[in-house]
Amino acid sequence: MLRRLLRPLRRAAAARAPLTVGWVKRDAGSWLAANLAGPRFRPPAPPQAALVERIAAETEALGQKPLWEGYATAYARDAAMPWAGKAMARSSEEVRSQPRMGRVFAWLAATRKPGVIVEVGTAFGISGMYWVDGLAQAGGGALLTFDPNETWHAIAARNIARIGPHATAVPHTVEDALTPTLAGRSIDLCFIDAIHTGAFVRAQLALIMPHLSPGALVLLDDITFSDDMNACWRTLAADDRFRASLTLDDRVGLLELPA
């Protein structure tokens, strides 16, 4: 009981702590070098941060909900994966982006003013709420967020709509629905946070790359989720297609395309 009561206080304190910036490929003329020089970065709290976290607490109280059946197929292939053999259900707390990283998302949207953000892996909509909070500050733009889990999608769509009207929650995989949902638009920010295996991440990035605008940012979550994901990140961070690359707290990797 005491632990549950103290959790919001601890989370609020953690949200205010700076993140560690770890450079992999630093280009002095890049947007990342100009705005995330490091070695620490403390993102500001977006206007609706308190509301986002209240909704997140309400969502956590719903308990575990079943994972999309595709996760079982993906992780069953490799017994070394952290989720292999575990119950195929998760609560919001187990899969959500934490408040400090959510502040980064809101700051990116507010600062870069993207026309389109694509999020691969809506989950329960916690990160989506932060993206939309940032878009509200920017005065426009659209979040297109993809997740085939019908149960999670229904919860996420309601959550995100409570923050603002800037999102379309798509109840399909990005592989099936990206092109028709984009309808010819380019992607200015992309957040890949779905199945954390190198094979899936590389395939999703290959699908998304032709739609990225010049200078676009790509974020990869859980880059240290497994040895496989870490190797995938290291390869992409050094890839010549990207002008700059860095990590935030060894959790999220950022890649910047040439302008």
Secondary structure by P-SEA (a helix, b strand, c coil): cccccaaaaaaaaaaabbbbbbbccccccccccccccccbbbbccccaaaaaaaaaaaaaacccccccaaaaaaaaacccccccccccccccccccccaaaaaaaaaaaaaccccbbbbcccccaaaaaaaaaaaaaacbbbbbbbbccaaaaaaaaaaaaaacccbbbbccccccccccccccccccbbbbcccccaaaaaaaaaacccccccbbbbbbccccccaaaaaaaaaaaacccccbbbbccccbbbbbccc
